[in-house]
Amino acid sequence: MLAIIGGSGLTRFVRMEVAERRQVATPYGDPSAALTFGHLCGRPLVFLARHGDEHTIPPHQVNYRANLWALRMCAPVGIVAVAAVGSIRSDLRPGDLVIPHQIIDYTWARHSTFHEGPHSAVTHVDFTEPYDFVLRRQIGAAAAALEIRVSDEAVYAATQGPRLETAAEINRLERDGADVVGMTGMPEAVLARELAIPYAAINVVANYAAGRGDSREAICMDAIHTVLEGAMQQVHAIIEKMLTSDD
């Protein structure tokens, strides 16, 4: 069973045949929403809305540990996380899709490990390659089969939110080597690694980051919603193709 974590613009799969919605209790509290179990293209799928069913949970208040623990209980073969991002690179335009390969974490005060507390041993996990190579390749192959253009390498900068970044902060991220910026990539990715669940992401470029392109003076939030609505149709198609790639 594949697991999907949906972000801004993806709170449900329209063509998913829902069998059950299950509220899962975890040692870390409640997940963002009930887990939705069902079938898409005849294949089993579990879906979780990262920001809640009504998109009411901001990035810095998402209970990432509860979300990942709840999905772990389903024994998924992997997790595909969908998230909107801002583009730092001029060649990544609004509406483009990105499969990131690296992360730089700028978040703070988020619960970022399961290995803490008075009875927990000190545990270090290797995070050299934060995204699963096989899962990234499957996403890329599905996109190619559909002739959907994706960028298969990008460095994702995870910022705290919920505010968007200043133009000067985006300049700093670029100097650090970041290509796109978002608010939910961490600690989600490292928690999946601690649980040994293959994890990869599909980033939807919703806008140019602050100070770039048509966001040079300000970021238009209405335009972001329009871009996401169109691009998420391609995300749906890619995930459906992944599920049926062995047909």
N, C-alpha and C positions, 0 to 999 in steps of 0.2 A: 504494500500500500504506500503510495506517495502522499506526502503531506505538503500542503500549501499554506504559507502564511501570507495573507493579503494585507497590503498597506493602503495608503491613500489612493482612492480610485478603484480599489478592488475589495469590496466587502462581501461579495458572494459570486458564485458561478451560476449564470442564468440557466445554462443547459445541464447543470448537475442534477441528477436524479437523487433527491435527498431521501435517505432511508431513516436517519435518526439524528436528532440534535441532543448531545449529551453534556450536561454540566459536570465537569470533573473537579474533584477536590484534590489538592496537592499539599505537600508539607510547607509550601511557600505561599499559600493563599490561593485566591481564585484567578484563573486565567482571564484574559481580556473578554472572552465570550465563550459560549458553549461551543464544543467541537461539533462540526457538521460532518456526518458520515454519509457517503453515498457512492454513486457511480457516475463517471464521466466517460463517454465513449465506451461504455461497457466495462470500464476498469475501476477498481476501488480507489477511493480518494478520501482524505480527511482534510478539512479546511478550517482555519482559524483566522478570524479577523483581528489583526494586531491592535487596532485602536478601538475595538468593540464594534458591535453590530451597527451602532448609529454613529460611529466615528467620533466618540466623545472623550477618548483617553489620549492626552498629549504624549509626545515621544518620551519625555523625561519621567512620566508616571506610568508607563507600561510595565506590567509585572512580567519581565522577561523570563525570570526563573520559573514562575508558574506556567507560563506559556510553553516553554521548552519541556518542562517536566511532564505536563499533560500530554504533549505529543509523543514523548518517549513511551508513555504507557500504551500507545497504539502500535509500537514496534514498527515505525515506518522504515521503508528502504532508503529514504532520503527526504530532505526538506528543501523545497524551492521557495525562497522568500522574495516577495515582490514589493518594491518600494519606489516611491518617487524621489528624484534627485534634481539638484541644480547642476548645470554644466559650467565647469571652469574652462574647459577647452573650447576653442572657437569652432572646431569641426564637429562637436557634439551638439546637435541642434534640438530644440524642443520637439518632442515626439519620437526621438531616436531611442533605441533600446541598447542597453549596455549589460554585459556580463562581467562584473568586476573580478579582478584576480588578486587584489591586495587591499588592505585596510590600514588607515592611520586613525587612531582613536583619540579624540579630543574631549570625550565625555567625562563627567565626574559625578561622584556620589551616587552612582547606580550600583545595584547589587550585581556584581560581575563574575561571581563564581559560586559553585555549589560547595566548594571545599573551604568552609569557614565555620567558626564556632569552637567552643572549648573542647569538643571531643573529635574534632576533625584534624586529620594529619595534614601536614604541609604537602601540597600536591602541585606540581608544575606540569602543564600540558604543552606539547610542542605546537606552536602556532605560526611556524615559518610560512606555510601556505594556508591562509585562513579559509579558503574555499576548496571544496572537493573537486579534484581535477576531472574525474569521470562524469560527475553530474554537470559540470560546466560544459564538457564536451557534448553531452546529450542535449543540453539546451541549444547549443550552437548548431548541432546537426539538425535538430527539429526546425530551427529558424531557416537554415539553408534549404531544407527540403521544401519549405513554403515560400522561398525566395523573399524572406523578410530580412532586411539589412540589420545586422547587429554589430556592435563593437565588442570584440571578444577579450579585450584587455582594458582595464582601467583601475586606477587607484581611488578607492572610496574613502573620503574623509567623513568620519562620524562626529558630528557636533552635538552639543547638549540640547539646544532648543529650549522652549518652543519658538523663540524668536528666530527670524532669519538672520543671516550674517551681515556684517558691514562690508563695504567694498574693500576696506583695508584688511579685514580678516580673510577675505577671499584671496587677496594678493599674497597673504602669508601662506595660505593653503597651497597655492600654486608653487610658491618657492619650496614648499615641503615636498612637492611631487604629486599632489592630488589632482585628479582629473574631474571628479564629480563630488558633490557634497550632499549628505543626507543626515538624518537624525536617529535612525533606528538600526543601523547596521551593527552597532555594538551596544550591549554585550551579547546580542542575539547569536552572533556567529561563534563566539568563544564558548558560550554555554552549550551550543550544539556539539562543539568539539569535545568538551568535557564529558558529554553523554555518548560520545562516539557515534553520532548520527551524521552521515554525509549531508553537507549543507552547501547550497549555492544560491546565488541571487540573480534576479532579473531586475535591473534598474530602468525605470522609465524617466527619461529626461523631460521634466515638466516645464523647465524655464532655464534661461541663462542665470547664473549666479549673480549676486549683487555687483554692480559696476561693470558687467559684461553684456555685450550685445544690446538687445532691447530692454535690458534691466539696468542700463547704465545710470539712469536717474532714480528709478524705483521699480519694484517688482509688482506686476499686475496679477492679483490673485484670481480674478475672473478668468484671465487667459489660461492660467494653470489648470483650472477645472475643465476647460474646453479641450486642452491638449491631452489630459489624462483620459478623458472619455473616449477619444479616438484611439489612443495608443493601447489602451487596455484590451481592445478587440484583438490586437496582434498578440498580446500576452496570452489571452484565452486560447488562440489558435496554436501557439507554440506549446502550451501545456497539453492540449489535446493531442498534438502530434507526438509529443514525448510519450504519452500513455499508450499510443497505438504504434509505436515505432517498430515493434517486433511482429506486426501483422504481415 
